[in-house]
Amino acid sequence: MSKILGKHIPSTPKNLLINGDMRIAQRGTSFAAIADNTYTLDRFLYRKTGAMVHTISQDTDVPSLAQAGYLFQNSIRLNLTTPDTSIAVGDYTAIHQKMEGYNFATIAQKPFTLSFWVKAPVSGIYCVAFTNSGNDRSYVAEYTVNGINTWEYKSVVVSASPSAGTWNYTNGEGLRIQWTIACGSTFQTTANAWQTGNFFATSNQVNGVNTGATDFRIVGAMLNEGALAFPFKLFGEDIAGEILACQRYYEKTWDLTTAPGTAILAGELEYIVVNVPASTAGVLTVPVKYTVHKRISVVPVIYSGTNGAANSITNGAGTARSGVSAINIQGSTSFGQIALNNSSAVATGTITRFHYTADAEI
């Protein structure tokens, strides 16, 4: 708490949303015809049921510094390629982030505020929803898009979450924060109160996917304790901390801006093979330490940098060898062995290289 001329000025509380400035995109920067329940930019998950089809990308269209008071570089763009002009009762489309229970516990049963910048192709009432791990408690808030294709700042205050219901306060899904773009009546409820059930919108929600070749964008997503919206800040305080926060849920050996599966040797881990016969199956011991503790124990996927193929390694001659998998000695901090089949086995004393991805998303 700061004090200026006798007045107490509250300091900016922690932002509990990770990658709210949409800067980190470890999986890639564009996801064409994206399927339901697919992660896009770090920590942001796409959900949909219905005929609508989106391409999601990391975009450079952002509110200006003069508008936002923050120099945003990227937004998340949902480009509608196939519209759904008639939303069925059980249809919906949305982008959301699942907050880990440990983080949610810091604001559980307290009021909190969500703020963000939005640019939408359809004006009218949209909704944001907050749901627990058991899908048995939900809170829906409305906000209004006044002008089409114009950056607008929005904030909603959410009353304290109830103690009743199925809540996770450890390493599972503590709170789901959802930006709804369209929603059928099955998932509609009244606004501004915690409800029993799984709801995403009110009956006032516009159909934001009714016309093709349109874009819905969000940036500057911030969720903080209390009934007051604060200026945007990073979850991790700086870019290094933000990357580490993202890597708790997803990590790769490629450079941060290189998509997994890219055929490139840079970044591959390198180990000398020991106790593996030249032409038989075996186990390669690889004591790999993750950059940061993962949310859960992870089974990584192994790739060859020679061709970018999954379940492959690169042998000492630079040739991709397929048919490998990570096995045994796996945890939230490391993994220790790679299984080799007959075609992938390499001789003792040679060098073996590989990339990996480790996915611990909620």
GIQUIZI-V648193 format. One record per residue. N is the residue number from 1. RES is the residue in three letters. PHI is phi in radians with two decimals (NA if undefined). PSI is psi in whole degrees, -180 to 180 (none if undefined). OMEGA is omega in whole degrees, 0 to 359 (NA if undefined). Layout:
# GIQUIZI-V648193
n & res & phi & psi & omega
N & RES & PHI & PSI & OMEGA
N & RES & PHI & PSI & OMEGA
This chain:
# GIQUIZI-V648193
n & res & phi & psi & omega
1 & MET & NA & 126 & 177
2 & SER & -1.70 & 159 & 179
3 & LYS & -2.30 & 118 & 181
4 & ILE & -2.19 & 120 & 179
5 & LEU & 0.89 & 43 & 175
6 & GLY & 1.44 & -2 & 181
7 & LYS & -1.86 & 139 & 177
8 & HIS & -1.48 & 122 & 179
9 & ILE & -1.89 & 116 & 182
10 & PRO & -1.14 & 135 & 176
11 & SER & -1.30 & 157 & 182
12 & THR & -1.19 & 123 & 179
13 & PRO & -1.30 & 173 & 182
14 & LYS & -1.16 & 140 & 169
15 & ASN & -1.46 & 121 & 183
16 & LEU & -1.59 & 0 & 174
17 & LEU & -1.69 & 135 & 182
18 & ILE & -1.65 & 138 & 179
19 & ASN & 1.12 & 37 & 181
20 & GLY & -1.16 & -17 & 176
21 & ASP & -1.67 & 7 & 173
22 & MET & 1.04 & 26 & 185
23 & ARG & -1.45 & -28 & 187
24 & ILE & -1.76 & 127 & 183
25 & ALA & -2.46 & 71 & 185
26 & GLN & -1.12 & -33 & 184
27 & ARG & -1.41 & -15 & 183
28 & GLY & 2.41 & 172 & 184
29 & THR & -1.94 & -1 & 179
30 & SER & -2.63 & 137 & 184
31 & PHE & -2.35 & 96 & 185
32 & ALA & -1.35 & 142 & 178
33 & ALA & 0.78 & 52 & 189
34 & ILE & -1.13 & 139 & 180
35 & ALA & -1.45 & 159 & 176
36 & ASP & -1.01 & 147 & 175
37 & ASN & 1.09 & 45 & 181
38 & THR & -2.09 & 132 & 175
39 & TYR & -1.34 & 144 & 183
40 & THR & -2.10 & -115 & 170
41 & LEU & -1.04 & 154 & 189
42 & ASP & -0.91 & 130 & 175
43 & ARG & 1.35 & -2 & 182
44 & PHE & -1.91 & 124 & 187
45 & LEU & -1.94 & 137 & 178
46 & TYR & -1.70 & 133 & 177
47 & ARG & -2.25 & 142 & 175
48 & LYS & -2.87 & 147 & 167
49 & THR & -2.38 & 121 & 182
50 & GLY & 2.45 & -175 & 185
51 & ALA & -1.42 & -14 & 183
52 & MET & -1.08 & 145 & 178
53 & VAL & -2.30 & 132 & 180
54 & HIS & -2.11 & 150 & 160
55 & THR & -1.89 & 125 & 181
56 & ILE & -1.84 & 137 & 181
57 & SER & -2.57 & 161 & 170
58 & GLN & -1.49 & 123 & 190
59 & ASP & -2.06 & 160 & 179
60 & THR & -1.78 & 3 & 176
61 & ASP & -1.37 & 113 & 184
62 & VAL & -2.46 & 160 & 172
63 & PRO & -1.12 & 151 & 182
64 & SER & -1.29 & 164 & 176
65 & LEU & -1.04 & -40 & 179
66 & ALA & -1.10 & -35 & 178
67 & GLN & -1.28 & -52 & 193
68 & ALA & -1.62 & -21 & 186
69 & GLY & 1.23 & 16 & 181
70 & TYR & -2.60 & 137 & 183
71 & LEU & -1.51 & 79 & 176
72 & PHE & -1.21 & 145 & 179
73 & GLN & -1.89 & -30 & 187
74 & ASN & -2.46 & 156 & 169
75 & SER & -2.26 & 169 & 171
76 & ILE & -1.71 & 128 & 185
77 & ARG & -1.98 & 124 & 173
78 & LEU & -1.84 & 101 & 181
79 & ASN & -1.61 & 117 & 183
80 & LEU & -1.42 & 115 & 180
81 & THR & -1.76 & -25 & 176
82 & THR & -2.32 & 116 & 182
83 & PRO & -1.37 & 165 & 171
84 & ASP & -2.27 & 99 & 188
85 & THR & -1.42 & -13 & 180
86 & SER & -2.32 & 99 & 183
87 & ILE & -1.34 & 117 & 177
88 & ALA & -1.22 & 165 & 187
89 & VAL & -1.02 & -33 & 183
90 & GLY & -1.77 & 9 & 182
91 & ASP & -1.56 & 151 & 173
92 & TYR & -2.89 & 163 & 171
93 & THR & -2.54 & 142 & 187
94 & ALA & -2.88 & 164 & 170
95 & ILE & -2.13 & 136 & 180
96 & HIS & -2.61 & 168 & 176
97 & GLN & -2.20 & 136 & 176
98 & LYS & -1.71 & 115 & 179
99 & MET & -1.46 & 130 & 180
100 & GLU & -1.12 & 146 & 184
101 & GLY & -0.99 & -38 & 179
102 & TYR & -1.03 & -40 & 179
103 & ASN & -1.29 & -41 & 180
104 & PHE & -1.12 & -33 & 182
105 & ALA & -1.00 & -25 & 181
106 & THR & -1.24 & -20 & 178
107 & ILE & -2.14 & 5 & 181
108 & ALA & -1.04 & 137 & 179
109 & GLN & 1.09 & 28 & 174
110 & LYS & -2.31 & 153 & 173
111 & PRO & -1.15 & 150 & 175
112 & PHE & -2.56 & 167 & 184
113 & THR & -2.25 & 134 & 173
114 & LEU & -1.88 & 130 & 176
115 & SER & -2.32 & 153 & 183
116 & PHE & -3.00 & 165 & 171
117 & TRP & -1.82 & 139 & 182
118 & VAL & -2.37 & 145 & 174
119 & LYS & -2.34 & 115 & 190
120 & ALA & -2.22 & 151 & 182
121 & PRO & -1.50 & -12 & 182
122 & VAL & -2.20 & 128 & 178
123 & SER & -1.42 & 163 & 179
124 & GLY & 2.20 & -164 & 185
125 & ILE & -1.56 & 127 & 173
126 & TYR & -2.03 & 169 & 181
127 & CYS & -2.30 & 150 & 165
128 & VAL & -2.06 & 145 & 184
129 & ALA & -2.26 & 152 & 181
130 & PHE & -2.29 & 121 & 189
131 & THR & -2.32 & 147 & 180
132 & ASN & -1.55 & 177 & 185
133 & SER & -1.18 & -29 & 180
134 & GLY & -1.53 & 1 & 182
135 & ASN & 0.96 & 29 & 181
136 & ASP & -2.03 & 4 & 173
137 & ARG & -2.47 & 130 & 182
138 & SER & -2.46 & 150 & 174
139 & TYR & -2.29 & 128 & 180
140 & VAL & -2.05 & 132 & 176
141 & ALA & -2.15 & 145 & 179
142 & GLU & -1.74 & 151 & 168
143 & TYR & -2.50 & 157 & 185
144 & THR & -1.97 & 127 & 170
145 & VAL & -1.55 & 115 & 186
146 & ASN & -1.49 & -41 & 182
147 & GLY & -2.17 & 140 & 181
148 & ILE & -1.30 & 145 & 175
149 & ASN & 0.91 & 41 & 179
150 & THR & -2.34 & 133 & 179
151 & TRP & -1.18 & 127 & 179
152 & GLU & -2.33 & 142 & 179
153 & TYR & -1.62 & 134 & 181
154 & LYS & -2.30 & 150 & 172
155 & SER & -2.57 & 146 & 177
156 & VAL & -2.35 & 142 & 177
157 & VAL & -1.81 & 133 & 182
158 & VAL & -1.99 & 131 & 180
159 & SER & -1.23 & 164 & 185
160 & ALA & -0.97 & 135 & 178
161 & SER & -1.16 & 146 & 181
162 & PRO & -1.33 & 159 & 174
163 & SER & -1.37 & -27 & 179
164 & ALA & -1.26 & 151 & 181
165 & GLY & 1.88 & 178 & 182
166 & THR & -1.74 & 103 & 183
167 & TRP & -2.03 & 145 & 176
168 & ASN & -1.97 & 124 & 180
169 & TYR & -2.01 & 17 & 179
170 & THR & -2.07 & -123 & 187
171 & ASN & -1.76 & 16 & 175
172 & GLY & -1.69 & -159 & 180
173 & GLU & -1.41 & 110 & 180
174 & GLY & -1.47 & -49 & 180
175 & LEU & -2.62 & 132 & 176
176 & ARG & -1.74 & 126 & 179
177 & ILE & -1.91 & 120 & 190
178 & GLN & -2.23 & 130 & 171
179 & TRP & -1.70 & 111 & 184
180 & THR & -1.58 & 135 & 180
181 & ILE & -1.86 & -32 & 175
182 & ALA & -2.70 & 151 & 185
183 & CYS & -2.79 & 132 & 176
184 & GLY & -1.42 & 170 & 189
185 & SER & -1.15 & -24 & 180
186 & THR & -1.01 & -34 & 186
187 & PHE & -1.88 & 23 & 180
188 & GLN & -1.79 & 146 & 179
189 & THR & -2.63 & -173 & 176
190 & THR & -1.51 & 158 & 186
191 & ALA & -1.55 & 160 & 165
192 & ASN & 1.18 & 34 & 174
193 & ALA & -2.79 & 146 & 175
194 & TRP & -1.22 & 128 & 183
195 & GLN & -1.99 & 156 & 174
196 & THR & -1.54 & 110 & 182
197 & GLY & 2.42 & -174 & 184
198 & ASN & -2.01 & 100 & 188
199 & PHE & -2.24 & 148 & 186
200 & PHE & -2.10 & -18 & 188
201 & ALA & -2.82 & 176 & 170
202 & THR & -1.84 & 177 & 178
203 & SER & -1.23 & -11 & 179
204 & ASN & -1.45 & -10 & 183
205 & GLN & -0.99 & 128 & 177
206 & VAL & -1.29 & 160 & 171
207 & ASN & -1.52 & 98 & 183
208 & GLY & -1.47 & 9 & 179
209 & VAL & -2.21 & 30 & 185
210 & ASN & -1.56 & -6 & 180
211 & THR & -2.39 & 129 & 184
212 & GLY & -1.22 & 168 & 177
213 & ALA & 1.00 & 43 & 176
214 & THR & -2.14 & 162 & 185
215 & ASP & -2.20 & 138 & 172
216 & PHE & -2.08 & 126 & 185
217 & ARG & -2.23 & 150 & 175
218 & ILE & -2.43 & 146 & 171
219 & VAL & -2.74 & 164 & 177
220 & GLY & 1.20 & 36 & 181
221 & ALA & -1.29 & 122 & 181
222 & MET & -2.41 & 133 & 175
223 & LEU & -2.21 & 119 & 183
224 & ASN & -2.32 & 157 & 177
225 & GLU & -1.13 & 146 & 175
226 & GLY & 1.74 & 169 & 185
227 & ALA & -1.72 & 39 & 182
228 & LEU & -2.52 & 132 & 177
229 & ALA & -1.39 & 134 & 180
230 & PHE & -1.99 & 162 & 176
231 & PRO & -1.02 & 150 & 184
232 & PHE & -1.10 & 142 & 171
233 & LYS & -2.57 & 160 & 180
234 & LEU & -1.36 & 147 & 174
235 & PHE & -0.97 & -46 & 184
236 & GLY & -1.56 & 9 & 178
237 & GLU & 1.29 & -40 & 176
238 & ASP & -2.49 & 177 & 187
239 & ILE & -1.12 & -37 & 179
240 & ALA & -1.10 & -44 & 178
241 & GLY & -1.17 & -34 & 180
242 & GLU & -1.19 & -40 & 177
243 & ILE & -1.09 & -46 & 179
244 & LEU & -1.08 & -39 & 178
245 & ALA & -1.08 & -41 & 177
246 & CYS & -1.18 & -38 & 183
247 & GLN & -1.24 & -15 & 172
248 & ARG & -1.07 & -27 & 184
249 & TYR & -1.89 & -24 & 180
250 & TYR & -2.75 & 132 & 181
251 & GLU & -2.43 & 149 & 177
252 & LYS & -2.51 & 165 & 179
253 & THR & -1.65 & -17 & 175
254 & TRP & -1.14 & 160 & 173
255 & ASP & -0.98 & 157 & 186
256 & LEU & -1.00 & -35 & 183
257 & THR & -1.69 & 7 & 179
258 & THR & -1.84 & 126 & 184
259 & ALA & -1.20 & 143 & 174
260 & PRO & -1.00 & 144 & 182
261 & GLY & 1.57 & -2 & 176
262 & THR & -1.24 & 135 & 180
263 & ALA & -1.37 & 93 & 180
264 & ILE & -2.70 & 136 & 183
265 & LEU & -1.40 & -25 & 182
266 & ALA & -1.01 & 128 & 179
267 & GLY & 1.71 & -14 & 179
268 & GLU & -1.08 & 143 & 172
269 & LEU & -1.39 & 150 & 186
270 & GLU & -2.26 & 130 & 180
271 & TYR & -2.40 & 148 & 174
272 & ILE & -1.56 & 129 & 184
273 & VAL & -1.29 & 134 & 176
274 & VAL & -2.29 & 142 & 173
275 & ASN & 1.02 & 40 & 175
276 & VAL & -2.19 & 116 & 178
277 & PRO & -1.01 & 152 & 189
278 & ALA & -1.16 & -33 & 188
279 & SER & -2.27 & 28 & 179
280 & THR & -2.30 & 169 & 176
281 & ALA & -1.20 & 157 & 179
282 & GLY & -3.01 & -169 & 180
283 & VAL & -2.22 & 129 & 177
284 & LEU & -1.72 & 121 & 179
285 & THR & -1.45 & 123 & 185
286 & VAL & -2.41 & 92 & 183
287 & PRO & -1.28 & 86 & 184
288 & VAL & -1.67 & 126 & 178
289 & LYS & -1.81 & 125 & 178
290 & TYR & -1.18 & 156 & 180
291 & THR & -1.11 & -36 & 183
292 & VAL & -2.56 & 153 & 177
293 & HIS & -0.99 & 130 & 177
294 & LYS & -1.43 & 160 & 180
295 & ARG & -1.08 & -37 & 180
296 & ILE & -2.45 & 173 & 172
297 & SER & -1.14 & 137 & 188
298 & VAL & -2.12 & 140 & 167
299 & VAL & -1.76 & 104 & 184
300 & PRO & -1.27 & 161 & 173
301 & VAL & -1.82 & 132 & 184
302 & ILE & -1.73 & 137 & 182
303 & TYR & -2.26 & 152 & 169
304 & SER & -1.66 & 132 & 176
305 & GLY & -1.29 & -14 & 180
306 & THR & -1.15 & -46 & 181
307 & ASN & -2.20 & 0 & 179
308 & GLY & 1.32 & 9 & 184
309 & ALA & -1.35 & 141 & 175
310 & ALA & -1.29 & 158 & 179
311 & ASN & 1.02 & 39 & 180
312 & SER & -2.44 & 159 & 173
313 & ILE & -2.23 & 172 & 175
314 & THR & -1.96 & 125 & 181
315 & ASN & -1.48 & -178 & 185
316 & GLY & -1.09 & -23 & 180
317 & ALA & -1.55 & 2 & 181
318 & GLY & 1.46 & 16 & 181
319 & THR & -1.69 & 136 & 177
320 & ALA & -1.29 & 135 & 176
321 & ARG & -2.11 & 123 & 185
322 & SER & -1.62 & 175 & 174
323 & GLY & 1.43 & 36 & 179
324 & VAL & -2.02 & 162 & 176
325 & SER & -2.72 & 154 & 176
326 & ALA & -1.42 & 132 & 181
327 & ILE & -2.41 & 156 & 169
328 & ASN & 0.99 & 163 & 175
329 & ILE & 0.81 & 43 & 179
330 & GLN & -1.78 & 147 & 178
331 & GLY & -2.79 & -162 & 180
332 & SER & -1.52 & -7 & 182
333 & THR & -2.00 & -20 & 187
334 & SER & -2.93 & 169 & 165
335 & PHE & -2.39 & 160 & 193
336 & GLY & -2.26 & -12 & 183
337 & GLN & -2.51 & 149 & 172
338 & ILE & -2.15 & 129 & 177
339 & ALA & -1.42 & 136 & 179
340 & LEU & -2.04 & 133 & 173
341 & ASN & -1.63 & -175 & 186
342 & ASN & -1.04 & -40 & 183
343 & SER & -1.34 & -22 & 183
344 & SER & -1.71 & -10 & 183
345 & ALA & -1.08 & 144 & 179
346 & VAL & -2.25 & 157 & 188
347 & ALA & -1.29 & 149 & 175
348 & THR & -1.02 & 136 & 179
349 & GLY & 1.66 & -12 & 178
350 & THR & -1.53 & 169 & 180
351 & ILE & -1.69 & 136 & 176
352 & THR & -2.14 & 137 & 181
353 & ARG & -2.23 & 153 & 178
354 & PHE & -2.87 & 157 & 167
355 & HIS & -1.73 & 166 & 170
356 & TYR & -2.61 & 159 & 166
357 & THR & -2.13 & 145 & 179
358 & ALA & -2.27 & 111 & 186
359 & ASP & -1.88 & 114 & 178
360 & ALA & -2.13 & 29 & 182
361 & GLU & -1.10 & 156 & 179
362 & ILE & -1.34 & none & NA
